[in-house]
Amino acid sequence: KEAIVFASEHEHVWASIGVHPHDTKNGYDEVEKLAGTSEKIVAVGEIGLDYFYNHSSREVQIKALKEQIKVALTYDLPIIFHVREAFDDFWSVFDEYPGIRGELHSFTDTKENLATAVEKGLYIGVNGISTFTKDEAQKEMFDSIPLDSLLLETDAPFLTPAPFRGKVNEPAFVRNIAEYHANRRGISVDELASATTANAHKLFGI
């Protein structure tokens, strides 16, 4: 609710509604109640499955994911997905609902799951993790994300990108993420920013 109010007070800010998998044990009915209440709501999320922490049971997470996907489809909204160590179950649920549009938020998984996601038409959200990971396979995966599938995120106030590690993250640091990936790809920041901005406009209809 606070996100919707904040978005309504700022021209270039929008809101998403959803219950994170950690919190699904506390219920998720509010999502359906809020859907359609404001033109500033442009997505459902972040929703998904997180088997790393299992703060909510897997059964509850799966049920919540399905119900929130139904809300998104009913209101023709894209979905921001959070998936951690749960891709087998996630793809099984995803394939039950044709017509899903969305992104994999904070994606750090394998090239194989990246390829599956792109094949299914999902956008790939990358944040500060991509600027400080030491995992070479992960770096290669980030480099291989098609430019027309790439979205930039900050996940503020968490996951602060290099060179600001140790500080509280903020939206302005998205530029540093853009600079990092532009440099890795050998293109200008403007070219990368133009592409990722166009991707966001297309996905969220903003």
C-alpha positions as CSV (number, residue, x, y, z in Angstrom):
1,K,0.0,0.0,0.0
2,E,2.8,2.4,0.9
3,A,4.4,1.7,-2.5
4,I,1.2,2.6,-4.3
5,V,0.8,5.8,-2.3
6,F,4.5,6.8,-3.0
7,A,4.1,6.1,-6.7
8,S,1.0,8.1,-6.9
9,E,2.9,11.1,-5.5
10,H,5.7,10.9,-8.1
11,E,5.3,11.0,-11.8
12,H,8.1,8.6,-12.8
13,V,7.6,6.1,-10.0
14,W,5.5,2.9,-10.3
15,A,4.5,0.1,-8.0
16,S,4.3,-3.6,-7.9
17,I,2.2,-5.7,-5.6
18,G,3.1,-9.2,-4.3
19,V,4.1,-11.3,-1.4
20,H,7.7,-12.5,-1.3
21,P,8.1,-16.3,-0.9
22,H,9.6,-15.8,2.6
23,D,6.3,-14.2,3.8
24,T,3.7,-16.4,2.1
25,K,3.1,-18.2,5.3
26,N,1.4,-15.0,6.6
27,G,-1.1,-15.0,3.7
28,Y,-1.3,-13.3,0.3
29,D,-5.0,-12.4,-0.2
30,E,-4.1,-8.7,-0.1
31,V,-2.6,-9.0,-3.6
32,E,-5.9,-9.7,-5.2
33,K,-7.6,-7.0,-3.2
34,L,-5.1,-4.3,-4.3
35,A,-4.9,-5.4,-8.0
36,G,-6.8,-2.9,-10.2
37,T,-7.0,-0.2,-7.5
38,S,-4.4,2.1,-9.1
39,E,-3.0,2.8,-12.6
40,K,0.4,3.0,-10.9
41,I,0.4,-0.7,-10.3
42,V,2.4,-2.1,-13.2
43,A,3.4,-5.5,-12.0
44,V,2.9,-8.4,-9.6
45,G,5.9,-9.2,-7.6
46,E,8.3,-10.0,-6.3
47,I,6.8,-13.5,-6.0
48,G,8.2,-16.9,-6.5
49,L,10.0,-19.8,-4.7
50,D,13.0,-19.6,-2.3
51,Y,14.3,-23.0,-1.2
52,F,17.5,-21.6,0.2
53,Y,15.9,-20.3,3.4
54,N,12.5,-22.0,3.4
55,H,11.0,-19.3,5.7
56,S,7.7,-20.6,4.4
57,S,7.0,-24.2,3.6
58,R,7.5,-25.3,0.0
59,E,3.9,-26.3,-0.3
60,V,2.7,-22.8,0.9
61,Q,5.2,-21.1,-1.5
62,I,4.0,-23.1,-4.5
63,K,0.3,-22.4,-3.7
64,A,1.0,-18.7,-3.2
65,L,2.9,-18.5,-6.4
66,K,0.1,-20.1,-8.4
67,E,-2.5,-17.8,-6.8
68,Q,-0.5,-14.7,-7.5
69,I,0.2,-15.7,-11.1
70,K,-3.6,-16.0,-11.5
71,V,-4.0,-12.4,-10.3
72,A,-1.4,-11.2,-12.7
73,L,-3.0,-12.9,-15.6
74,T,-6.5,-11.7,-14.6
75,Y,-5.2,-8.1,-14.6
76,D,-2.8,-8.5,-17.5
77,L,0.2,-7.6,-15.4
78,P,3.8,-8.7,-15.9
79,I,5.4,-10.6,-13.0
80,I,8.6,-10.0,-11.1
81,F,9.9,-13.5,-10.1
82,H,12.2,-14.3,-7.2
83,V,13.6,-17.9,-7.7
84,R,16.4,-19.3,-5.5
85,E,17.5,-22.9,-5.6
86,A,14.0,-23.8,-6.8
87,F,14.0,-23.8,-10.6
88,D,12.8,-27.3,-11.2
89,D,9.5,-26.6,-9.3
90,F,9.4,-23.1,-10.7
91,W,9.5,-24.1,-14.3
92,S,6.8,-26.8,-13.6
93,V,4.5,-24.1,-12.2
94,F,5.4,-21.6,-14.9
95,D,4.4,-24.0,-17.6
96,E,1.0,-24.4,-16.1
97,Y,0.1,-20.8,-17.0
98,P,0.4,-19.8,-20.7
99,G,0.7,-16.1,-21.3
100,I,3.0,-15.1,-18.4
101,R,5.1,-12.0,-19.0
102,G,7.8,-11.1,-16.6
103,E,11.3,-11.0,-15.4
104,L,13.6,-13.1,-13.3
105,H,14.7,-10.7,-10.6
106,S,18.3,-10.7,-9.2
107,F,19.2,-13.6,-11.5
108,T,22.4,-15.4,-10.6
109,D,21.8,-18.9,-11.8
110,T,23.2,-21.1,-14.6
111,K,23.5,-20.5,-18.3
112,E,21.0,-23.4,-18.7
113,N,18.3,-21.7,-16.7
114,L,19.2,-18.4,-18.4
115,A,18.6,-20.1,-21.8
116,T,15.3,-21.5,-20.7
117,A,14.2,-18.2,-19.3
118,V,15.0,-16.3,-22.5
119,E,13.4,-19.0,-24.6
120,K,10.2,-18.6,-22.5
121,G,10.3,-14.8,-23.2
122,L,11.4,-13.7,-19.7
123,Y,13.5,-10.7,-19.1
124,I,16.6,-11.1,-16.8
125,G,17.2,-8.6,-14.0
126,V,20.8,-8.1,-12.8
127,N,21.9,-6.0,-9.9
128,G,25.0,-5.3,-7.8
129,I,25.9,-8.9,-7.4
130,S,27.0,-9.0,-11.0
131,T,29.6,-6.3,-10.3
132,F,31.4,-8.1,-7.4
133,T,31.0,-11.8,-8.0
134,K,34.2,-13.8,-8.1
135,D,32.6,-16.7,-9.8
136,E,33.9,-16.9,-13.4
137,A,31.0,-19.0,-14.6
138,Q,28.6,-16.5,-13.2
139,K,30.5,-13.6,-14.9
140,E,30.2,-15.5,-18.2
141,M,26.5,-16.1,-17.6
142,F,25.9,-12.3,-17.1
143,D,27.9,-11.5,-20.2
144,S,25.8,-13.9,-22.3
145,I,22.4,-12.3,-21.4
146,P,21.0,-11.0,-24.7
147,L,20.8,-7.2,-24.6
148,D,17.1,-7.3,-25.6
149,S,16.4,-9.4,-22.5
150,L,18.5,-7.4,-20.0
151,L,17.0,-5.3,-17.1
152,L,19.1,-3.4,-14.6
153,E,18.1,-3.4,-10.9
154,T,19.6,-2.2,-7.6
155,D,17.7,-4.2,-5.0
156,A,18.3,-1.1,-2.8
157,P,19.0,-0.9,0.1
158,F,20.7,-4.3,-0.3
159,L,23.4,-5.7,-2.7
160,T,25.3,-2.5,-3.1
161,P,27.4,-2.6,-6.3
162,A,31.2,-2.1,-6.6
163,P,32.8,0.3,-5.8
164,F,30.4,1.2,-3.0
165,R,30.4,-2.1,-1.1
166,G,29.8,-1.5,2.6
167,K,27.5,1.4,2.0
168,V,23.7,1.4,1.9
169,N,22.5,0.8,-1.6
170,E,20.4,3.4,-3.4
171,P,18.7,3.7,-6.8
172,A,21.3,6.1,-8.1
173,F,23.8,3.3,-8.1
174,V,22.1,1.7,-11.1
175,R,24.5,3.7,-13.2
176,N,27.4,1.9,-11.8
177,I,25.8,-1.4,-12.7
178,A,25.2,-0.1,-16.2
179,E,28.8,1.1,-16.5
180,Y,30.1,-2.3,-15.4
181,H,28.1,-4.3,-18.0
182,A,28.7,-1.8,-20.8
183,N,32.4,-2.1,-20.1
184,R,32.2,-5.9,-20.1
185,R,30.3,-5.9,-23.4
186,G,32.5,-3.3,-25.1
187,I,29.6,-0.9,-25.7
188,S,28.8,2.6,-24.4
189,V,26.8,3.2,-21.3
190,D,24.3,5.1,-23.4
191,E,23.8,2.1,-25.7
192,L,23.3,-0.3,-22.8
193,A,21.1,2.2,-20.9
194,S,19.0,2.8,-24.0
195,A,18.4,-0.9,-24.5
196,T,17.6,-1.7,-20.9
197,T,15.3,1.3,-20.5
198,A,13.4,0.2,-23.7
199,N,13.1,-3.3,-22.2
200,A,11.6,-1.9,-19.0
201,H,9.2,0.3,-20.9
202,K,8.1,-2.7,-23.0
203,L,7.7,-5.1,-20.1
204,F,5.9,-2.7,-17.7
205,G,4.1,-0.6,-20.2
206,I,5.5,2.7,-18.7
